Amino acid sequence: MVRPERRTVRDLRRGNRAVLLRALYFAGPTSRHELTALTGLSAATVSNVTGDLLADDIIVEAGLVDSDGGRPRVLLRVNPTYGFAIGVDVGETHVRVELFDLDMNELAKSEFALRPGAHDVDVVVRHVLSGIDAVVADSGVPPSKVLGVGVGVPGIVERGPEAMIHAQTFGWDSVPLGTLLRAGTPFPLHIDNGAKTMGQAEMWFGAGRGSRHAVIALIGSGVGASIIADGMTYRGANSSAGEWGHTKIAIGGRSCRCGGRGCLEAYIGAEAVLERAGIDVDTSTEQAAFAELVTSGSPVVDETVEYLGAGLANLINLFNPERIVVGGWAGLLLGQHLLTTIKQRAAENCLTQPYSTASIVLGRLGPDAVALGAATLVVDEFLLSTTSSSVSREPAVS
């Protein structure tokens, strides 16, 4: 027989702090009266918890608002400079490292180019660690105020202390990225698939906000997706859910970088599209060449949109989302010029009823969304675990 878990007064206080801080973070400047309605906590609890958070400098006063006939109410907000988060995007062609305050304003950025097909683990780790050092130095933020580092990477991420990565397109098989990075930085680490980090960013701040059932599609050199079910990221049995780019669109079709054939990525990923068009590019010219191709009227682009529409229809038929957000640098370029056609092709390949309740929109956060989303992994942990005025410095990997 399993005994019921006993909750202490300290557990209750910690839970109340987390509920209130999270509500305040997403609602913006809010009065204590409004926080009572938002959180369901009693007025006395809200008063006590906000008092503690103000004393710890985690939240600050943000002005006054008139009330109905009474004294003006004080607005509260999360202190944007209480701590800082670093987000890392390990992409196909680059390693991008950015440092943000808690309002998610970018304060510093460092970027390193990667050659296609050359994703040596030691090189990537060196770039990530160099970027972390660079953005802390460039921003002038004291290291003691850095809450942690979030990292978005391609492939399957085994959650745990080692953060084992399986990324076939990188040639990575059971790479203990968390262990490797932890050896070179004192900051807590949070590592996840890049499509999932972009998905969290779009759900928090972008085109996914307000939806409970959504799919955020990342289309760059590679292709992936983040599946949101009832407000939560769906991960599957071992966190591999969302490998949309490696669903099959043509039996015995084109070769994919993963070693398979007929994968969606082999038809809509930017690298594969340029290859089909006979355009040879390197890291520095890939995005410009793709942008030019999209507006060229090439039949390769028409074919790409056909396959993209079918891929989106598969997502709608399978997951019944209320919203699909198309992001990633190549997805945004396609959508900016061809979104109406993409929707038409999706409708042609989709069941009528689920398509009628789904909207297909473009991401709002631009090509830096993976790094921003990686930083939200740090902020998410901060909102859940802040219990005192001291910022935890214990190394951790999640």
N, C-alpha and C positions, 0 to 999 in steps of 0.2 A: 504494500500500500504506500502510495506517494503522499508524504505529508505536505500540507499547504505551506507555501513559502511565507515566512514571517517577515513583515515589513516594519522597520524601525522608524522612529520619528525622524531620524536623519535621512532615511530613504525617502520619506514623504516630502521633506523639505527640498531634497535634491530634485525630486520629480516635479514639484511645484515650480522651482526655479527654471527647470528645462521647459516646461509648458509655457510659462510666462515669457521667457526670453525668446523662444521660437516664435510665439505670436507677435511679439514686439518687433522682431527682426523682419518679418514678412509684411506686417501691417504698416510699418513706418511710424513716424511720430504719432503717439497715441496717449490719451489720458488714462489715468487709473480707472475712471468710471468705464471707459470703453474696454479696457483690458478685462474688467470683471465680466462683461458680456461676451467678449471673445473667447475667454478661457474657461468660463464656468466656475472659476474660483470665487470664493467669498471676497467681499470688499476688504475685510480685515486681513485675509491672506495676501491679497494683491498689495495692500499697503505695507505689510511686513516684508514681503519678498522684494518689492521695488526699493524699499529702504535699504535692504542688504545689498542689492545690486548697485545702487547709487553709491553706497559707502565703499564698495569694491571698485568703483569707477568703470564697471562693465556697461552701465547705462548712464546717460546724462540727460539733463533737462534740455528741451528743444523749443522753448517759448511757451506762450499762453494762448488759450482759445476761449472765447466767450461762452458762458453757460447760460441756461435759461433762468435768468433772474438772480443767480447767485454769483459767487466770486468766480473770476476766470479760472479755468482748469489748467493745470500744468501739463504740457505735453512731454512725453519721455521717448527716448530712442536709444538704440544700441550705440555705444561709443565707437565710432569708426576707427579710432586709433588705439583702442584697447589692445588689439593684437593684429597681426598681419599673416596672410596666407600666401604660399607660393604654389603656383600651378605649372605643371610641366606637360607639354604635348610632345610625345615621341611619335612623330609621323613618318610617312614613307620617305619624305625628302628633307626632313629637318628635325631638329630638336629645339623646341621653343620653351623658354622658361620665363615666367612673369610673376611679379610680386604685386599683391593687391592689399588694400585696406579692407575693413569689414563692410564698407559700402560697395566693394568690388570695383573700386577705381584702380586702374593700373598705374603703379608708381615706378616700375622699372621693368625692362625686358631685355633678354639676351637670346640670340638665335644662332644655331649652327647648322650648316648644310650637311645633308647625307647624300651620298651617291646611290642611285637606284641599284638594288641588288647588293649593296655593301653596308650591311647592318651588323657589323661585328659588335658583339656584346660589350667588349672592353671600351670600344670607341663611344658607344651610346652612353655607357655609365660615366665615362670621363666628361662627355659633353654635359650631361645632367648635373654632375657635381660642380663643374666649372660655372655653369649657368646659375646654380644656386648661390655660389659665392659672389658672382658678379652682380646679381640683382640686389642682394643684401648690401653690398658695398655701394652700389650706385644710388640706391634709395636712401641711404643713411639711416635705415631702420636698425635699432639695436638688436642683435641676435636674440637677446632674451625676450623680445616681443614677437618673435616669429612663432606662430602657433603650430606650424607643421608644413609639410610638403605633400601635395597631391600630384600623382603621376597618371596620365592617361596613355595607354600603350595599345598597339594592335594585338589581336589574338585573344586567347582564353587566359584568364587570370585566376589562378587558384588562390582563394583568400586564405590567409594565414601568415605566420611570421616570415616565411621565406618569400611569399608572393610569387609563386612559381608561374612562369609565363610559357605558354605554348603558342607560338606564332609561326605557322608554317611558311607564310609569305616572307618572313624575315629569316627563315632558317633557324629559328629558336625552338628548341625542344627541351622542356623542363629547365628553363633558365631561372635561377633563384634571384630575381631582380631585387627583391626587398633586402636580402642578405648582402648583395653586392653594394647597394646604395647606402645601407645603414653603416657599412664600414667606413664611409667617407663623409658622413654628415651627422651632426648631433640631433637634428630635428626629427620629430615623429613623422612617419611615412604612411601614406594612404594611396594604394595602387589599385587601378581598375582599368577595364577596357575603355579605349578612347571614345567609342560610340556611346557607351554608357555615361561617361563623364559629360560629353556634349549633351546627352539627353537630359541629365540633371540640370545643367545650366539653362537649357531651353524651357524646362518645366518650372524652374524657379523664377527666371527673369525674362524669358523670351516668348516664342510663339506657342509654347505648350502650356503656358500658365493658365490656370482655371479649368483645365481638362483633367478627367480622372482616368480615361482610357485613351492612350495615345501611342503612336510609334514615331520615334525620331530617327530619320534615315540619314546616315552619314555617307556622302558620296565624294570621294577624293580620288587619289590614285587607287586606293582600295575602297571597299564598300562594307558597311556594317549597319547595325540598327540597335536602338534601345527600346525595349518594349515596356510600356507602363500599363499595369493592370490595377485598377481601383486605387490609383495614386501611388503605387509602389513599383519599383523596377523589378521586372520578372527575370530571374537569373537561371532557372532550371536546376537540374540535379547537381551539376558541378560548374555553374556560372558560365556555361557556354551559350546560353540562350542569346539570340540576337545576331548570330552569324548569317545574316540575310544574304550577304554577298556570295556565300557558298551553297545556297540553295540552287537546285538545278533548273535551268531554263530551257536546255536543249540536250536531249540524250545523245551522247557521243559528240557533243559540240566542241567549241573552241577550247584549247588548253588554257587552264587557269594557273596562276602562280602557286596555288596550293598543291598542285600536282594532279588535281582532278580535271574533268572535262565538262563543259556545258554549264559552268557556274555563272550566275548572274554577273559577278564581278568581271568576268571575261568579256562582257558585252556592254557594261555601263561604267566601269571604272575608267578614270581618265587615261591611265597608262595604256589600257587595252584599246580604248577608243582611238587614241592617236596612232597606235600600231596598226589598227585596221585601216586608218586613213593614209598609211604610208608615211607618217611624219615622224622623223627621228629627232628626239630632243634629249636634253640633259636636265638635271635638277633645276638649273637656273632659268630655263626657258619653257618648262612644261606648262605652267599656268598660262603664260602669255599665248603659247601655241594653241592650247585648248580653247581659250577665249576667242581667238581668231577663227578657229574651226567652227565653233558654235554659231557664229554669225555669217558663215560662208555659204550657207545653203547646201552643204555637202549631203549626199544621200547617206553617208555614214552617220551623220547627226540624226537624220530621220529614223534610221534603223535603231540608233541608241534610244531615242524617245519611245519607240515601239516597245523595246525590251524593258525600259524603265516603267512605262505604263503597266505592262504585264506584271512586273515585280511588285509594284504598289498595289495592284489588284489582288495579288496573292496575299499580301499583308492584310488587306481589308477583309477578304474572305476568311482568312484564318483567325484573325484576332478581333475583328469587329470594333476597331477603334473609332472614337468620335473625331479624332484629329490625327493626320499624318503631317509631320513637320519635315520638310526636305532641307537638309543642311549639308555641311562640308563644302569646300571651295568649289568643286566641280558641280555639285548639286545646286549650289546657289547660282552659278553661271548658267546652267541649263534652265533653271527656274525663272531667272530674270528675263530670259528671252522667249521661253517656250512653255511657260506654266499652263496656259490654256490648252495647248496641244497635249501636254503630259496628262492633264485631267481627262481629256477626251479619250486618250488611249487607255487610261485606267478604267474608265467607265465601260469601254468596249469589252474589257476582259473581266469584269466584276459582276457579281450578283447584284441585281437592282436594289434590293432593300438595304443591305449593308452599305452600298455606295451612297445611297440617298441620305444616310445619316452621318457620313464621314466627310470632313473637309480636308483638302490638301493645300497646305500653306507653306511658305518659305520661312526658314529660320531667320530670326531677327538679330542674332548675335555675331554674325560674320564668321570669317575664317579662324578667329582666335577662340572659338567656342569650346574647343577641347581643353585648352589650358585653363580657361575660366571655369569650366566644369570640374577640372581636376582640383582647382582651388576650393570649390564648394565642398569637396570631400572633407577638407580641413575644417571649414566653417560648420558643416553639419555635425562633426564631432564636437566642436566647441559649443554649439548650441545645446547639445545633449549632455555634456559632461562638466560644464563649468560649475564648480562648487565653491570656489574661493577666489580671492584676489590674486593669488599666485598662478601664473601660467605654467602648466605642466611641462617639464623638459625631459620626461622619461622617453627614451627612444621606443618607438612602436611601429608596427607595420600592420595594416588591415587590408 
